[in-house]
């Protein structure tokens, strides 16, 4: 396994990424990956990338502009169109690599980016496969789970930040996650412990975002793109998800022409660690092998036994 630090241009800035190259001669398949709401690449997505690489897929794991290792100002600006544009820039970069098969590029998204990959794949018929786990499929379903009091405060803060933006001032920042009963964009009972569980020492993650996302997120419904995706899509659904409820996601997944669904009796953050991670990543590598490696599964580790 070979991991290197690379950058690629997106808009006027550069995205920092880890590029994983598996053993073997090219052309090889590759999975483009990015994290969810405010998260950065080292928050357990490297564990997925390592497993994909060991199974024979390249991986390009990047941070969005304004976050982590990537450039862009102001910092911590969470903007859906920009993040989707970063995915498209990453795909273009991956397709230019001399060892990558440009027609075997897949997408991986988790939580908020699980919605992004649906939208991006719907607009790119060359995408070979999509893995979307714990996905944020519809704000109309998720916002009530985040609490109406928090939603109201986030809206007020978001409007104030929009005014600051129009006046050319620095953003108004709010916590991305917080303990239950506190104000943050996400303050479900598992949110803060969940982030703490996946955040390693030396992480670049900052627990703050520009407040304008509190207004802009309300119209985000990426699950509607599922019906327009031509390639195979694996939906990994967490049945006890307190942030991205399973019911609406399953309804959207059923509309994907080539959709496959795996369900896990876990919460939103459980899929990143332990036995749940082992089961999910084994399912995902098997799915990718079927569609990118012609069914070859000899390099895929078996999932760990349930605890």
C-alpha positions in Angstrom: 0.0 0.0 0.0 1.3 3.4 -0.9 -0.2 6.7 0.5 1.0 10.0 -0.7 0.0 13.6 -0.1 -1.3 15.4 -3.2 -3.3 18.5 -4.1 -5.7 19.3 -6.9 -7.3 22.5 -7.9 -10.9 23.3 -7.2 -12.1 26.8 -8.2 -9.4 29.3 -7.2 -8.0 27.1 -4.4 -6.4 23.7 -3.8 -7.8 20.7 -2.0 -5.4 18.6 0.1 -5.8 14.8 -0.3 -4.3 11.5 0.5 -3.8 9.3 -2.6 -3.7 5.5 -2.0 -2.3 3.4 -4.8 -2.8 -0.4 -4.5 -0.4 -3.1 -5.7 -0.6 -4.1 -9.3 -0.2 -2.7 -12.7 -2.7 -0.1 -14.1 -5.2 0.8 -15.2 -6.8 0.3 -11.8 -10.2 1.4 -10.3 -10.3 4.2 -7.8 -12.7 5.5 -5.2 -13.1 9.3 -4.6 -13.9 10.0 -0.9 -14.7 12.9 1.4 -16.3 13.2 4.8 -19.5 14.6 6.2 -20.7 17.7 8.0 -17.6 19.7 9.1 -15.5 16.6 9.3 -12.0 16.0 7.9 -10.3 13.1 6.2 -8.5 11.7 9.3 -11.7 11.1 11.2 -11.9 7.4 10.4 -12.2 7.7 6.6 -8.6 6.8 6.3 -9.6 3.4 7.8 -12.0 2.9 4.9 -9.4 4.0 2.3 -6.8 1.6 3.6 -9.2 -1.3 3.4 -10.3 -0.3 -0.2 -6.7 -0.1 -1.2 -5.9 -3.5 0.3 -8.7 -4.9 -1.8 -7.3 -3.5 -5.0 -8.9 -0.1 -5.4 -7.1 3.2 -5.4 -8.5 5.8 -3.2 -8.4 9.6 -3.3 -9.5 11.0 0.1 -9.7 14.7 0.2 -10.7 17.6 2.5 -13.2 20.2 1.1 -12.0 23.7 0.5 -12.1 25.8 3.7 -11.5 22.7 5.9 -8.6 20.7 7.1 -5.6 20.4 4.8 -7.3 22.3 2.0 -7.0 26.0 1.1 -9.7 28.6 0.8 -11.0 31.5 2.9 -12.9 32.1 5.0 -12.2 29.0 7.0 -14.9 26.5 8.1 -17.3 27.7 5.3 -19.7 24.8 4.7 -21.3 25.3 1.3 -23.1 22.5 -0.5 -22.4 23.6 -4.1 -18.7 24.2 -3.3 -18.4 20.7 -1.7 -20.1 19.1 -4.7 -17.7 21.1 -7.0 -14.8 19.7 -5.0 -16.0 16.2 -5.7 -16.2 16.9 -9.4 -12.7 18.4 -9.3 -11.4 15.3 -7.4 -13.0 13.0 -10.1 -11.3 15.0 -12.9 -8.0 14.8 -11.1 -8.4 11.0 -10.5 -9.3 10.4 -14.2 -6.0 12.1 -15.3 -3.8 9.8 -13.2 -1.8 7.5 -15.5 -2.5 4.4 -13.5 -6.3 4.9 -13.0 -9.0 3.6 -15.3 -11.1 6.7 -15.9 -14.2 4.6 -16.5 -13.8 2.7 -13.2 -14.0 5.7 -10.8 -16.4 5.3 -7.9 -17.7 7.6 -5.2 -17.8 7.1 -1.5 -19.8 9.4 0.8 -20.6 9.3 4.5 -23.3 11.2 6.4 -23.6 14.7 4.7 -21.3 13.6 1.9 -23.5 10.5 1.5 -26.0 13.0 0.0 -23.3 14.8 -2.1 -22.3 11.6 -3.9 -25.9 11.0 -5.0 -26.1 14.5 -6.5 -22.7 14.3 -8.2 -23.3 10.8 -9.6 -26.6 11.8 -11.0 -24.8 14.4 -13.1 -22.0 12.2 -14.3 -22.9 9.1 -16.2 -19.3 7.9 -16.3 -19.3 7.2 -12.5 -18.9 3.4 -12.2 -20.4 2.9 -8.7 -21.4 4.7 -5.5 -21.2 3.9 -1.8 -23.4 6.1 0.4 -23.4 5.3 4.1 -25.4 6.9 7.0 -26.5 9.4 4.3 -28.1 12.7 4.8 -30.9 12.3 2.3 -33.4 15.1 3.1 -33.4 18.1 5.3 -37.1 17.9 5.8 -36.5 14.6 7.6 -33.3 15.5 9.4 -34.0 19.0 10.7 -36.8 17.8 13.1 -34.4 15.3 14.5 -31.9 18.1 15.3 -34.5 19.9 17.4 -36.8 22.8 16.5 -35.3 25.0 19.1 -31.8 24.5 17.7 -33.2 24.9 14.2 -34.7 28.3 15.1 -31.4 29.5 16.7 -29.5 28.2 13.7 -31.8 30.1 11.4 -31.3 33.4 13.3 -27.5 32.9 13.4 -27.5 32.0 9.7 -29.4 35.1 8.7 -27.0 37.3 10.8 -24.1 35.6 9.0 -25.6 36.1 5.6 -25.8 39.8 6.4 -22.2 39.8 7.5 -21.3 38.1 4.2 -23.1 40.7 2.2 -21.2 43.4 4.0 -17.8 41.7 3.4 -17.2 40.9 7.1 -15.8 37.8 8.7 -18.3 34.9 9.3 -20.3 34.4 12.4 -19.2 31.0 13.6 -21.4 28.5 15.6 -20.5 25.1 17.0 -20.9 22.3 14.5 -21.7 19.7 17.2 -22.6 20.0 20.8 -23.9 18.2 23.8 -27.7 17.6 24.1 -29.4 20.7 25.4 -26.7 23.1 24.1 -26.8 25.2 20.9 -25.0 23.7 17.9 -26.0 22.8 14.4 -26.1 19.1 15.5 -26.9 18.5 19.2 -28.4 15.1 19.2 -27.4 12.9 22.2 -24.8 11.0 20.2 -23.4 13.9 18.2 -20.6 15.2 20.5 -19.5 11.8 21.8 -19.7 10.5 18.3 -17.3 13.1 16.9 -15.0 12.6 20.0 -14.9 8.9 19.3 -13.7 9.3 15.7 -11.4 12.3 16.2 -7.7 11.2 16.6 -4.9 13.1 18.3 -3.5 15.8 16.1 -6.7 16.1 14.1 -7.3 19.2 11.9 -11.0 19.2 12.7 -12.5 22.3 14.3 -15.8 22.3 16.0 -17.2 25.4 14.3 -18.8 26.3 11.0 -19.9 29.6 9.4 -23.5 30.0 10.6 -25.0 30.6 7.1 -25.3 26.9 6.6 -28.1 27.0 9.2 -30.2 28.8 6.6 -28.9 27.2 3.4 -29.3 23.6 4.6 -33.1 23.8 4.8 -33.5 23.2 1.0 -31.0 20.4 0.7 -32.7 17.1 -0.4 -30.1 15.0 -2.2 -32.1 11.8 -1.9 -34.2 13.0 -4.8 -31.2 12.4 -7.1 -31.2 8.7 -6.5 -33.7 8.0 -9.3 -31.4 9.6 -11.8 -28.2 7.6 -11.1 -27.3 5.2 -13.8 -24.6 3.2 -12.0 -24.9 0.7 -9.1 -25.4 2.4 -5.7 -24.9 0.8 -2.3 -27.0 2.4 0.4 -25.6 1.5 3.9 -28.4 2.5 6.2 -28.1 2.8 10.0 -31.4 1.8 11.4 -31.1 3.7 14.7 -29.7 6.9 13.1 -30.7 10.0 15.2 -29.4 12.5 12.6 -30.2 10.9 9.2 -33.4 8.9 9.8 -33.5 5.5 8.1 -37.1 5.7 6.8 -36.8 8.5 4.3 -33.4 7.2 3.2 -34.9 3.8 2.4 -37.7 5.4 0.4 -35.2 7.3 -1.7 -32.9 4.2 -2.1 -35.9 2.2 -3.5 -36.0 4.7 -6.4 -32.4 4.1 -7.6 -32.6 2.0 -10.8 -29.6 -0.1 -9.7 -29.7 0.4 -6.0 -28.7 -2.1 -3.3 -29.4 -1.7 0.4 -27.7 -3.0 3.5 -29.1 -2.2 6.9 -27.3 -2.2 10.2 -28.9 -2.1 13.7 -26.7 0.8 14.8 -26.6 4.5 15.3 -25.2 7.2 13.1 -21.6 7.1 14.4 -21.3 3.4 15.1 -20.5 2.6 11.5 -17.0 4.1 11.8 -15.6 1.8 14.5 -15.6 -1.7 15.8 -17.6 -4.6 14.5 -20.1 -2.3 12.7 -17.2 -0.8 10.7 -15.9 -4.3 9.9 -19.3 -5.4 8.6 -19.9 -2.3 6.6 -16.4 -2.1 5.0 -16.6 -5.8 4.1 -20.0 -5.2 2.4 -18.7 -2.1 0.6 -15.5 -3.8 -0.7 -17.5 -6.8 -1.9 -19.9 -4.4 -3.7 -17.0 -2.5 -5.3 -15.4 -5.7 -6.3 -18.5 -6.9 -8.1 -18.8 -3.7 -10.1 -15.1 -2.6 -10.5 -13.1 -5.8 -10.4 -15.4 -8.2 -12.2 -16.4 -10.0 -9.0 -12.9 -10.7 -7.7 -13.1 -10.9 -3.9 -9.9 -12.8 -2.9 -8.3 -9.7 -1.3 -11.3 -8.7 0.8 -11.1 -9.4 4.5 -14.1 -11.2 6.1 -16.1 -9.0 8.6 -15.4 -9.5 12.3 -17.8 -11.6 14.3 -20.5 -9.6 16.1 -19.6 -8.7 19.6 
